[in-house]
């Protein structure tokens, strides 16, 4: 039977060798049903299901940001239960590292590697706050609203740090907020009405007016760190001077009032005729709350369930995070001219997101339990991000994922424990963040661009990763070297620790021959570990 053939009149169909309930209540079933229908309509033969080893490594990296240990790999691969993948997913979603990894992913979404704004490179409190939202499974709309309301200060709350990036730059805040949380690119309308989309300059500056009164205020020190608060004035507007091509020197422009995107203007209470306020907020003091907050009104509008952009944007963004590309791609360009590949599916994902009160953990669970997510990454499709999701994505690991995976593979925790020394608190120990982030830190930019180059090759060969190749007790090298098992079994252990799978016959024979060629195999074993640490299979998610 051709696996791409769909029988819509029956309750079951087969997709890629898996039984699938067409009219089931779970989102994962609907995802598979709609993708299968698109494959049939376009004459596409999907990839085969992923092997257990491929799935194991992929889901660990996607959910925890690292690979399984040797013992975890053995336990899963040898598990004969039919629902072992579902059970593994549930366990990983409840692992504390899930919140840590998702916090890192979203920190990159919200700030990037080199954020603008003085002091934003030191945002430990924001990162801790963000991890806490995932640990508590705080609904997405609630923590987005907290970021945009920016109440409190950057040390005790963390969330206000987001606006520190855009100090006195309402136009930059407008571009970032609409792209990130609404999937809308307004930057073209900053200078003129968009020639291909419905956005006008007044749409852009009507949104910028919500941010025009914000000020970043230094309110003092705590734990030797600067505390920032976001003050909001009661007066002040964006001045609109018309299209850039029509600018005249000295033209003052007309004030633009806040207006919700493609919606109604904000209704604001009038200030009394004798109202006066200081032009700026003094440092060292918590700024007073405004009589009426524009930013709070915008935060409430952006994160409300009925917002026509909000639910679709996050459903599409997280789909891309786990499936390789957005149903609308790139994820921050959900314009009318950039149509979805599966419009009905995107509509359903957005509806389900609202129905489940923006529960991101629920949504992620449905995605990774889908048959589509669990397809193999090997097949006839050469694209790293197949447009029809007929084959699993191939992606490079981020700098943090790569370092964490190296540490797991070589048993770094065991090495540190055996040393008796206190474990380092440096996130990038023992390599340091400098060269690691410089050479390997930007493979995932949200649109799928990646091009490895000579700099990566030089780093992997000369970049200090030898500091991970410890022969100390507690690590992989020490365990393999001192094992009394035959080399065939030790090569199995090596592959399970490094690549989360057992070697095929040819691989096993070559490694056994190489490692057993000398009586003292310590040096050769170190070379073998380095080869697997730096191979393409380790660099990518399989």
N, C-alpha and C positions, 0 to 999 in steps of 0.2 A: 504494500500500500504506500502511495506517495504521502509523506508526512505532512505536506503543505495543503492537502485536500481538507476542506472544511465542510462539515455536515451541520448546517444551522438548525435543522429540524429535530435533532436529537439532543439528549441531555449530556452526552459524552462525546468528546472527540479526542484524537490523539495528536499531540504536538510534540515533535522531536522525540517520540518514543514514550512520552509521559501521558497518562490518563488525565483528562482535564474536564472539570465541571463547567459547562458553559454558563448556566444560569444560577451559579452559586452566589451566595451573599458576600463572599470575601472579595476584596479588591484584587488580590493576586490572580484570582480566576478570570476576572473581567479583563485584566491586563493581557493575560495570555490569549484569551479569546479574540480581543481586538487586534492584537499584533498578528495572530494567525490569519485573520481575515485579510489584513493588509498584505501579508506574504502571498496568500493565494491570488489576490487581485493583481499583484505585480509579478507573478510567476517566479517567486523567490523560494529557494530551498534553504531553510535555516540550518545552522550548524548543529552538530550532535550535542547531546548533554555533556557538560563538563565532567571530567573524571573526579573522583573524590579528592585527590590531591590538589588538583587545580582549583576546585571549589573551596577547599579548606584554606588555602593560602589567600585566595581572593577575598573571601568573606572576613577573614581575620584582618587583612590590611584595610578593607573598607570600613569595618566597624570599630577596630581597635587601633589602627595605624601601625600595626606590627605583625609579625608572623607567629605561628604557634611554636611552642617548644617541641623538642624531640618527643617527649612523653605524650604531649597533647596530640601530635600528629599520629603516633602509633595507636593511641586510644581511638581516635576517630576512624582511621583507615581500617582498623581491625573490628570495628563495631558493625554488627550484622543487622541492626534494627532498621526497619524500613523508613522510620521517621527520624533518622539520626541527623539529617541536615536541619530539620525544623528544631530539634532539640538543641543543636549547636547554636543556631541563630538566637534562640531564647537565652541561652547561657551568655553569649557574647553581649547581647543588649543589656544584660544585668551586670556586666563586668564594669567596675569603676573606670576602666580605661576607655570605655565607650564615651563617657562624658568628657574625658580629657582630650580624646582625639577629635570629637565633634567641636569642642571648644577651639582647638587649633585650626580646624577647617574654617570655622566661621570668623575667627580672628583674621584670617587671611582675606576672607570675603569683605570684611568691614574696614580693614586697615591696609592690607597688603604688606609686602616686604619692607617698603620704604615709605611709610605714610607721611603726608604733609603735616605741618604744624609743629611748633616747638614743644618738645617733651613727650611726644606721642610714642617715641621708641621705648619709653619706660612706662609700660602699661600693665604691670603684673596684676594690679588690683582689678582692672577690667577683664583680663584673661581669667582670673580666678572667679570673678562674678559670672562670666559667660559659662565656664565649666559647671558652676553651681546650677545654672538654669537647666542644663542638660541632665545633671545628676538628679535634680528634682522633677525632671520632665515637665518643666514649666511650659505651658502652651506658647507656641511661637508668637501669636499675636500679643500676648502679655509682655514677653520680654522685648519685643520690638517696640511696643508702646513705651516701655520703661526707658529704652535707649533714646527715643525721640523726645520724651518728656524731660529727660536729663535732670532729674531732681537729686538733691543732695550734692555730694562732692566726689571727686575721683578716687579718693582713698577709702572712704567708708562705704561707698556705693559702687563705684567703678563705672557705671553706665555713662555718666556725663563725659567721659573721655572721648566718646565718639565725636562730639561737636568741637573738641579742642583742635581737631584736625583742620577745622574750617573757620579759624579765628578771623572775624571781620570779613569773611568772604561768603556772603549769602548765595552768590551765583554758583560757587564750587559746591556748597552744601546741597543746592538744588539738584545739580547734576548727579551727585553721589546718591542722595536719598531716593530719587526717582528711579535710577538705574537699579540700585540694590534691592529695594523693597517693592517696586512696582514693575520692574522689567521694562521701563520706558526710557528711551534716550532722547532727552530734550536739548542736548548741547547745540544742535544745529539751529534751534530756535532762539539761541542766545543773541545771535547777530541779525537774523532775518526770519520771516515765516518759513517753515519747513516746506521745501518744494514738492515733497512726495507724501508727507504725512499731514494729519490734521492739526499739528502743533503750530501755534503762532507765537510771536514774540511776547504777546500779552499773556499767553499760557505760561511761558517760562518765567516772566517777571511777576506774574500773579502768584506763582509758587514761591519764587524767591522772597516775596514780601513776608512770608511766614517766618523767614530766618533773619530778616533785615535788622531786627531789634536785639538780636542775641549778642552777648558779650562774654568773653572768657575772662574770669576773674580769679586772680591768685589770692586765696583766702588764708594762706599761712602754710606751716610745715607740720607734718606728722610722721614720726619714724624717719626723719631726715628726708622725707619726700614732699614735694610741693602738692598742696591740695588745690585743685581747680573746681570752681563752680560755674554754672552757666547762668548768667544774669539776663534778664529780659526787660528792656525799657518799655515804657508806656507810649512813647512817641517815636516817630521816625519811619520813613517810607522809602522804598526803592523809587528812584526817579527814572522814568522811561523817556528816552530821547529819540526813539524811532529806529529804523534800520541803520546798521552800521554805515552803509554806503551813503546815507543822507545826513551824517553827523556834521554839525556846524560848531566850530570853536566857540565856547562860551554859552552854548545852548544849555539851559538849566534842566529842562525836561519836566514832565508831569508825574506827580506821585501815583504809584500803582498800588491799589488795595489788594489784599490777599484774595485769591480765588482758587477754589478746589479744581484740580485738573479735570477739564471737560465737564465741570459742574458749576455750582452756584458760587457767587462771591460770599466771603465770610461776613456775617452780620456782627458788627462790633458795637458795644455800648459807647455812647458819646462821653468824652471826658468833660468835666466841668469847665466853664469858661476861664476860671482863675487857676486852673491846674498848672503846676510847674514841677519840674523834676531836674535833678542834677544830670548833666550831660553824660557823665561816666560814673561807673561804680568804683569806689576806692578799693585798692588792694588791702588785704588783711581783714576784711569784713565780709560776712555772708551777704550777698545782694538780696534786697527785699523782693518778694513776689510781686509781679505786676498786677494791676487791677484787673486786667483781662489778658490771658495768655494766648497769643497766636500759635505758638509752637505746640501747646497742648491740644488745641483744636485740630491742628494738622495731624498730630500723633494719633488722636482718636479716630480721625477720618481714614488715615492710611490703614490702620489695623482693624477696622471694623469688618465684620463678616460680609457685609453687602458691598464692600469696595470692589469695583469691577476688575481691578488689576491685582490686588494683594494676594488673594488665594491662588490665582493662576501663576503668579510670579514665583511663589515659594514652591508650589507643586512642581513646576517646571525646573527650578534650580536644583532641587533635591533629586528629581529624576535624573538630571544630568550628572550629578555627583556619583550616582550608583550605576547608571546605565551608559555613561560615556558621553552622551550629548543630550541636549534638550529636545523635547518634542518641538519647541521653538528654539532654534539655535542660531546665534549665540543666545545664552539665557537672558542677557540683559537688553535684548533688542526684540521685544514682543510687539512689533509694529504691525500695522495692517499689511504692509508689503512683504513682511517676513512671516509667511503663513506656517501654521503647524503641520508637521508630517502626519499627525494623527489627531485631527481636531476634536472628534467626539471623545477620544480617550482623554485629552487634556481637559475638556469640559467636565468629564466625570471625576478626574483627579482633583480638580478644584472644588467640585461639589462635596466630594468625600472629605476633603481637608476641612471644609466648613462644618460638615456634619459631625466630624470627630473633634471639633473644637481645637483645631490646629495642633493636634497631638503628633509631633514629629516622630516620636519613637514608634507609634502605631504605623505611620506611613512608611517608615524605613523597613519595619518588619514585613509589611506587605510586599514591598519592592523586592527584597532579597529572598523572599519565599517564592517569588514568581518563577515559572519555568524559564522565562526569557532571561532573567538575571543569571540563571544557572546554566545557560548555554556555554559551550566551549568557546574559548578565544581563538581556537585553531580552525581554519576552514578556508574556503576559496576566496573570501573577501579580504582584500589587501588593506582597506581603510582601517585605521586604528579605531575609528568611531563610526561603525556602519549606520547609515541613515535610517534603515528600517529595523534596526535592533535585531537583525537576524543572526548576529554573532556577538559574543561578549567583547567588550572593549579591551584594548591593550593600552595600558598607561604606565608611565614611569613613576617611580616612587618619589615622593617629596624628600627633601633633605632630612626632615625629622623622621619620616617613615624608614628611610634607608639606614639611618644611624640606629634607630630602635631595633630594626630587623637584624642588623649586624650583631648588636649586643645580645639579642635572644639566641641567635645562631651559635655564637661562640661561647655562650654561657657566662656572660659578663657578671651577672648577679652572683653566681657561684664563685667567680674569681675574687670579687670584692669581699665576699663573706670570708673566704679562706685567708685573705690578707690580714684580717683583723682591723683594718682601717675603716674609718667612717666613710660611708659612701658620699661621693661628691654631690652637691646640690646643683651643680651646673648642668643645665638641660642638655648641653652639647658635649659634655665630658665623655671620653678623654680627648676628642678631636678638637674641641673648640668650635665656635660658630663661624669664624671668619671665612676660611677657605671653603668649608663645607657648604655654607649658604651661598657664597659667591659662585661656586661652580655647579652646585646641584640644587639650589634653592628655588628655582623658578621653572620647573617643568610643567606645572599645572596652573594655567592662567585663566581657567574658566571657559575658554573657547577651544581648547584642545590642541593648541599649537605646541609643538615640542620638536626640537632639533638638537640631538646630541652633537658634540663637537670635540675638537682636540683638547679643549680645556678639561672636559670630563675625563678623557683618556689619561691625560697627564696627572690629574688628581688621583685617580684610582691606582696609578702606578707609582706616584711619587708624593702623594698628599698626606702622608702620615698615618694612613690606616693600619700601618704595621703596629701601631700602639695597641690595636685591638687583638693582634695575633699573639696573645699571651700563652706561654707554656705553663702557667701557674696552676696549682691545684684548684679544682672546682670548675675548670673550663673544659671545652670540647677537646682541645689538643691533648691535655693531660689525661682525660678519660680514654681517648682512643689509643694513645701511646702506651698506656699502662694496662690496657685490656688484655685478657688472655684468650679472647674469642678469635676465631680465624678472621683473616682479612676480609673475607666476603661479608661477614656480619658487621665488621667495623665500617666497611664502605657503605653498607645499608644505613648504619647509624649516622654517618657523615651526611649522606643525602637527605635523610629525614630531618636532621637538625638544620641543614642549610636551605633546602629547597622544598621541604614538607612533602616529599614523595620518596619512594624507593627507586633506585637506579634501574634502568633497563639492562638487559644482559650485556650489551656491548660496553656501556658505561662502567658497569661493575668489573668486567674483565680488565679493562684498561687501567682503572684505578688500583685494582689488586696487583697487577703487574708492576705498576709504578711504585707503589708503596712497599712492596715486598722485595724490591730489587737490592736493597741495602740492609745490612743487619741493624744498623742504627737508623731508623726511619724518621727521626724527629724532624730533620730539615725538610724531607720530602713531604711529610704530613703537613707541615706549615705551608708549604707551597700549594698543596692540594686544597687546603682551606681557603687560601688567598684566591686561588683560581675560581672557586665557587662563589666567594664573596663578591667578585668583580665581574662575573659573567652576566650576559644579557638576561638570563632567566631570573637572576636575583635582582637586577636593576629594575625589572618590570614586574607587573602583577601577574604574569604568565601569559 
